[in-house]
Amino acid sequence: MVRKAVLPVAGLGTRFLPATKAVPKEMMPLVDRPAIQYIVEECVRAGLDDVLLVTGSGKGEIEDHFDRRLDLEAALADKGKQDELTAVRDLAHLAQIHSIRQGEPLGLGHAVLMAAGHVAAEESFAVLLGDDIIDPHEPFLERMLEAHDRTGRPVVALMEVPSDQVHLYGVADVEPGERDGEFLVHRLVEKPPVDEAPSNLIVVGRYVLPGAIFDVLHETPPGRGDEIQLTDALQTMAADEPIIGIRLDAERYDTGDKLGFLKATVQIAAQREDLGKEFLEWLRAWIEEREA
């Protein structure tokens, strides 16, 4: 059974400067929770209670978020703010949080390879990228874990995009798998021209990998951007035997750029039981006022 997750969070977040000059991108709030918390909560819901953060310089706030803050707890207790106190305390018990530094930004494959000291060679593990937040009401990661348990193969998340957008992504060459929404992935093509794309299924930020990926990554030379690419290692494994792709049919919030982050904030706020109704009423009124 898979119990460990690896979260690469060493990126500089340059698309959100100047906000990310002093605050890690992963700590930017979607309503009242930092983006990274949504990812860790997704891990926990799927039974992954051991989480390794692959961090970099200036990312200490992420680890602090999941640690105790005794002075804050005392202040909340003194003011009788029990709900807030419970929320703050629960973060320290959400999962077993570990961290390791990625000294240089040498690619996603290199970030995954940093986990080799934490994940045993015979263990499988999940990799979750923080730019993709998935609707918490959908058990998508659980589906990926089940497919891996059943097949023993690497599993990647796939998402359909319009054909005229495939040149922006890594695209999977697939055939139907055993179950609805499941595919056998024979190869991965990075940013192909539209007329050469093997499908309109792109790889998005969820993976379930066997420990054997570490040996493959050790042998994978730097690729695009002179970085060690996880896609290249998966391509090597797919050449021996197809890997598994699971189509993402759930809502996906893309927080990787400013517009996507704004959309995610609005969608998440609108779905909140404590905020949604009042927020949507204000939003409709604001839009009507602007259009008048």
N, C-alpha and C positions, 0 to 999 in steps of 0.2 A: 504493500500500500504506500502511495506517495504521501509524504508528510512534510516535505521541505519545499520552500519557494525561494527564488532568487529575484531580487528587484534591483536592476541597474539604475542608479540614481546619481551618476557622477557627472552628468551633462551640465554645461554652463548656462543653459536657458537663455541664449543670446536673443531669441526672438521676443523676449519679454523685458529687455532692458528699457529703462534703468531700474525697474522694480526688482529684477533678479541680481542686481549688483551686490546687495547685502542679504537678500532673502532667497533661499533655494526655490527654484520653480515649483518643486514638488510640495512646497509649503504654502503656495498661494491658495487662498480659500475658495472653495465652491460653496457658497452660502456661509456656513459656519464650521466647515471641516476642511482641512488641507487636502489637496488632491491625493497625497500619498495615503491618507487614512482610508479613503474609499478602496484603494488597492489592497491594503492589508486586511480590511474587513472582508473583501472578496475571498482572499486566501483562507481566512478563518472559516467562512461559511462552507467552503469546499473541503474542510478538514485539514488544511495545511497550517499547522500551528507553530512551525519553525521557519522563521523568515530571515533571510540574509540580505542586508542592504549593501550593495556594492557602491560605495560613496567616493567622493573626491574632496579636495580642499574646499572649505567653506560650507560644508554640508552638515555640520554638527547639529544644527537645529532639528534635523529630521530625527536623529537619535534622541534628542532631548524631548521631542514631542511624545515619545512612547516611554518616557521615564517618569519617575515620581517628581513632583514639585511641591515639597512639603510646606513652603511658605505660602504658596497659593492655596493649598488645601486648608491650611489653618485659617487664612483670611476668609475663605468661603464658609468654613464651619462657623466662624465667629458671627458671620452675617446671616446664618441660617439658610444659605443657598444650597439646599440639599441636592437638587437636581444637577446643578452645575458641579458640585463636589463629586457626585457619583460619576458623572461623565468624565471628569478629569482623572479620577482614581482608576476607572475601568481601563483607560488607555494603557496603563502599566501592566495590565494582566490580559490584554487582548491576545497576545501571542508571545512566543519566545523570540525576541528581536536580537539579531546579531549584526555586526557590520565589519566590513573590510574595506580598505582604501584601494582604489585603482589609481596608481600614481600618475599614469599618463592616459589620455583618452585615445586608446588604440583600437577602438571598435567594439561593437556589441559582442562579437565572438570572444574578444579578450576579456570583456567584463564577465561573461559567463565562465570563462576559464578561471577567473579569480575565485570561483566557488569550489574549485577542486579540493581545497583543503578543508572544506566544510561538508561537502557532499561526497560520500564514499563512491568508489568506482562502480560498485554493484547496486547503488541506489539510483532511483529515478527522482526527478524533481521538476517543478514548474518554473517558468520564467514569465514574469509579467512586466510589461512596459507601462510606465506611469502616464503616458500621453493618452492611453485608451482606457476610458472608464466605462464599464458595462453595466447596464440596468441591473441593480441588485435583486430585482424580483425574478430574474432569469438565471437558472442554474447552468450557465454555459461552461464555466470552468469544470464543473462536475461532469459534464458530457465529455469534455476532453480527457479528463482523468479516467473515466470509464473506458474510453476507446483505447487508451494506452494500456490499462490493466488487461484488456481483452486481447490486444494484439502484440504488446511489447515493443511497438514501433514508436518513433518520434511522432508527435502530433502537433500540428500547427493550426492556428485559427485562420479561416478564410472568409473574405467578405466580397460580395458582388459590387462592382462599380460600373458606371456607364462605360461603354467600350472606348469612348474618346478620352478616358482618363487613365487607361492602363499604363501609358508610357510614364506615369509618375510613380509607379510602384513596382514591387517585386510580384510577379505573376506566376501562378501555378499551372502546370500542365497536368491535367487530371483525367481520370475516368471514374465513373460511379463506384462507390464502395458498397459495403454490406448493408448499410442502413440509410434511411432517408437523411439527406444533408451531410453524408459522409463520403469522402473521396479518397482514391488512391492517387498520391502525388508522385509523378515520375521524374519531374524536374522543376526547378525554379528559375525563372528568367527575370533578371533585374532590368526594369524600365525598358521593355521592348518597344519598338515602333508599333503603332496601332495595328498596322496590317500584318505584323509578325507575332502578335501576342497569342499564346496558345489557348487563352480563355479570358474571361473578365473577372476571375477570382484572384484577389490580391491577398497577400499575407499581412495580417495585422498582429498587434502586440501581445499574443498569448502563445506559449509553447509548453509542451510537456515532453521532457527529454530523458532518455536513459543515460546512466553514468558513462556509457561508452562514448558519448559525445566529447568527453574531455580528451581522449586519445586522438580523436579526429581533429579537434581544434589544435592540439599540439602540432599536428602535421599540416595544418592549413596555412599556407603562406599569406601574407598581406594581399588584399585585393583592392577593390574600389576605395579610393581615398587613402591608399597605403595603410589600411586598417584590416584587422582580422575580422572577417564577416561571418556571422553565424549562418547566414544564408549559404555561403560557400560550403561550410561543414555539413549542413543539411543536404545540400546538393550531392555531396560525396556519399552520404548515407542512402539517399534515394537512388543512386546509381546501382547500388547492390540489391536493394529491395525497396519497393515504393513505401514512402512514409504516408501518414494519415492526415487528411485535412478535414476539419469540421467547419461547416458553413455557419457563420454568425448570423442568426436571424433576430437576435435581441437588439434592443436600442444600444447604440454605441455613442459615447460622448467623446469627441476628439478635442482634447485640451492642448494639442501641440502647437496651435497658433492662436492669435488673438481672437479672431472671429469664432473659431471653434470653442475657445474658452468661454466667450460670452454666451454662445448658444447653450453650452453645457450648464452654465450658471442659471440661465433662465429656465431651462427644462427641469433641472433638479429642484429649483425653488418652486416651480409650478406644481410639482408632485408632492411637495411636503404637506403633511396633514395640518401642521401648525401655521403654515405660511401661504399655502397654495391659493386658497380661495380669495383672500384679501389681496395677495400679490397680483393675481390674474385680473381682478376687478380694477385695480389701479392701472395695470398695463393696458387693458382695453380702453379705459378712459383716456389715458395718455396718448395712445395711438389715434383715437377718434379726434382728440383735440388737435393733434398735428395735421390730420388729414382734412380738417374743417376749412 
